[in-house]
Amino acid sequence: MNILVFGKDGQLGKAFQHLLESIAADLDDPQNIQYIGRAQCDLANENDLNILLASSNPNLIINAAAYTAVDKAENEMDLAFAINAKAPEVMARYATKHGATLLHYSTDYVFDGEKYGFYLEDDLRNPLGVYGKSKAAGEEAITRIFAESLAKSSGQYAIFRTSWVYGEGANFIRTILRLAKERDELKIIHDQYGVPTHAQWLAQVSLALALNDELGLRKFSSGIYHAVPAGETTWHGLACLVAQTAQDAGIKFRVEQDGIKPILAEEYPLPAPRPMNSRMSTDKLRISLERHGDMSKLGLLNQSWDVGVKSYVSQLAKDGLI
């Protein structure tokens, strides 16, 4: 099987590379897996992307690439839409034409955050900023292309909506760890709710839906799936847990726990608006995983967000990266 992974230099792309290489190492049959970054293909260039897809002939496309500079997107709309909307559309057209499987990653930013409770997959999109609008356009493009080709294609797709991703690279958690060493006081937003999601966790859940243990493709119902761990928190709650976990691992900070101050989002204005509520129900994904009968993978959805965060921070401390 030919697998094509876009976004190899990002947090999720790196997680997929580690996971796929680990699985493939235990298999007798070699797998043809390509990891694509900016150096290999400019996703803003539709012609380059079409050439790569044609030459690679993938059975599985994992699009872990995205334009994620939320605030810069307000002034780089064309680039954001080229990468987040047009490139996924090109991938979807290839998948429908060749009967391939497409895994694509989207975001809580497609919602305005005004709903009380947990968002469902079919709730109305209403993104607040350019980044969210470009990601929503990508979702719509994939859904439309597959719907148009339904009678002619054996391809399938899953759009995984997730939130607050962290992994191997720059992220909120690493920023907090750095600032905690530099400052006496940190002011962190406490009225925006969401779920921190480890990139490794997200990669595992994705492959649990799409592949069996031998990296063979599974059939699943095409559509949008929410993919986040259990529970919820705020940015302030996350920051406090990160600092405490690091301190428990022996890391010394300049800031004390009571120096991590909660503030309102309106006290920390940013160029691009953020959804106040990013909580998402994962019931749909849970039902799909239950159909596979893989209870070990299903257990990932029951894992609380704080388990992944504690493990991540503890490993950073162990590796001397704090």
N, C-alpha and C positions, 0 to 999 in steps of 0.2 A: 504494500500500500504506500502511496505517496502522500506525505503530510507536509503542508506548507504553513509555517508559523510566521505571521507578521508581527513586528514590534519587539524584536529580540533584545533591544537595548533598554526596554522599559521594565517596570517592576513585574508586570504580569507576564511579559514575554520571557523574562529570565526564569520566572517560576515554571513556566511550561517547559523550558529547555531542561532544567534540572529534573523535572518529573518524567518527561518523555525519555530522556537518556537513561534514567534509572530503570524504567520499565523495560525499555528496549534491550538493556544489558542482560536481562534475565530470559530473553526470548531466543529460540533457536533460529528463527527466520529473521534475517536483517530487514530493517525498515528504512525506507528512504525518507528522511526527515530533513527539511531545509528550514533554516532560521533566517528570516529576512529583516534587515534593519535599513536605516536611511542610506547607508553606503551601497546596498544592493538594489534598492528600488525607492524612487521618490513617489510616494503615494499621491502626491498632488499632480503627478504627471500620468494622465489616463493611458496614454500610449505605452509608457514604460510598464505600467501595471498589466495591461493586456498581453504584452510580449512575455512578461515573466510567467503569467498564468498559463499561457499557451505552451511555453517551453517546459514548465514544471509538471503539467498535467496532474494536478493534485486530486486525490479522492476526498481529502479532508483539508479544509482551509480554516485556520484559526486566526482570526483577526484581533490580535491583542494590541494593535497599534491604534493610536488616536492623537489628535491635537488636544492637549489637556491644559494648556496655559489659560485658565479660566478668565483672568483679568485681561491679559494681552489680546484675547479673542475679540474683545470689544472694539479693537482697532485693527484686527486682522481677520475680518469676517470671511473674505474670499478663501484664505488659506484654511481656516477652520472648516468651512463647508467642503472644500476640496478633499480634505483628509477624512473628515467625520461623516460626510454624506455621500459624495460622489464615489470615493474609493470603495465603500461597502456596496454601493449599487453595482459597480463593475464586478466585484467579487460574486455578488448574487447572480448576475447575468451568466457568468461562467458556470457557477454551480448548477443553475437550472438547465443550461445547455448540455452539460456533461454528466449530470446525475451525481454531483458531488455534495458533500455535507459542509455547511458553513456554520462556524461558531463565531459569533460577534458579541462585542461587549459594549454595553451602554451604561447609563448613569441615572442616579436619582435626580439629577438636574433637569430631566425632561419634565418634572413636575414643579408646580409653583410652591409646594410646601404648605398650602393652606388647609389641606384635609386634616381632620381630626382622626387619629388612629393610623392604621397601617394601609399603605397603598396596595391596590391590586393591579394585576398586569393590564387589565382593560380599562383602568381609570383614565380619565381625560388627560392628555398631555397638555401642559401649559407652561413651557420653559420661560424663565425670566430673563436670561441673558443670551448672548450670541453662542457661547459654548453649548448651553443646553439646547438651543434651537438647532444647532448643527447636528448634535447627537440625535435629537428627535427626528430630524430629516433623514438621518441614516437608518433609523428604525423603520420609518415609513417607506423608504426606498426598497429595503430588503423585503418587507412584507408585500409591497406592491409587485415586485418582480416575481416572487414566488407564486403569488396569487394569479398573475397573468399566465404563468407557465404551468399551472397545476396539472392540466390534462396532458401535458407533453413531457413532463419531467419526473424523474425518480429521485431527484435531489431533495434535501431536507435542510432545515436551518433551525438554530436556536439563538435568540438574542438574550443574553444574560444582563439584566440590570443589576448593578451593584452600587456600593457606596463606600466612601472613606477608605480607599485602598492603600495599603502599605506593604512594603516588601524590600527588595534589594535595590536601593536607590533613594533619592530625596523624597521625603514625605513629612507629614505633620509630626509624627512621633520623633523622628530624628531632629527636627527643628526644635521641639520642646527640650530634648536632651541637651542640645547645644546651648540653647538660651538659659537653661537652668544652671549651667556652669558660669554664665557670663553676667547674670543679673540677680539683683536682690528681690525683684518682684516681677511676676508675669501676670498679665491681664488676659484672661481667656473667656471666650464667649460661652455662656451657659444656657442660652434659650434657643439653640438650634439642636435638633434631635436627629440621631442617625445611628448607624451600626458600622464600626470599624471592621474592615474585611481584609484578612491576610491574603496576599496574592497567591501564596502556595495553596491555601484552603480553596480559593476560587478555582484554581487550575484543577485541583482534585475533584471538586464537585462537577465541573464542566465535563471532564473526561468520564466521570461516573455515568453521566447521561448518554454520552455519545459513543463510548468505546467499551469493549469488554477487556478482560485482563490480558488478552493476547494482542491488544491494539487493533482488534477487528471492529468494524463499524456496527453499531446497533441502530435499529429503527426506533424512532421516537416521534412524538407529535410535534410538528414544526410550530414555532410560535415564540412568544416572549416569556421568559422565566425570571423571576426575582431570585437573586442568589446572594444572600448575606447570612452571617451566623445568627444565632438566637440572641434575643435581648435588645437593649437599646441603651444609649448614653448621650451625653452632650460633649462638646469639645472640651469643656472644663473638666468633666468627669474623666474623660480620656487622659487629659494632661496630668491629672492628679494620680491616676493609676500608673501611668508611665513613670512618673517621678518616684513614686513609692516603690515600684518594682525594681527600678535601678538602684535605689538606696538599699533595698534589701539584699541586693547583689554586691554591695560594698562600694558603690559609686558615690563619691562626695560631690555635693552641689553647693553652689553659692546661695541659691534660693531655698528657703524652708517650705514645708508643706503649706503653712498658713500664708506664705507669700505668693501662692498661686491664687489670684483673686478672680472671682466670677464677675463678668460684665455682660451687659446686653449687646446684642448684635449691632444695634443702632449706635453704640458707643465706639464701634470699630468699623467705620465705613470703608468699603472697598469699591473699585471701579465696576465690578460685576455683582449683581445681586445673587444671594444664595437662598435656596429653599429652607424655611425654618423647620420643616418636618420632612425627614428623609427615611422614615420608617417604612419598610416594605414587607408584605406578607410573602412567605415562601411555600404556602400550601400547594400551589400548582406544581412546583418542582418536587416537593415531597411525594406527591401522588405518582409522578412519573418515575421517580427512583424506586418507589415501592413496587411498581410493575416489573422492574428488573429483578427484584428479589435480593438485591445486594444490601443486606442490613448494615454492613460495616460502613459503606458509603453513606447510607441514609443517616447513620449516626453523626455524620459531619454537620448536618443541618440542625441537630440538637445541641451542638457545641456552642457554648456561650461565647460572645465576642471577647470577653476578658481573658479567656483561656489562651487564645491566639496572641493577644497583646502581651501577656505575661511571658509566654514562651519566646516571643520575638525579642523583647527587651532583655530578657535573661541571656539569650544567645548573643546579642550585641555586646553585653557586658563580658561574657565569657571569651568572646573573640577580640576583646580590647578595642571595640569600635565606638565606645562612648567616651 
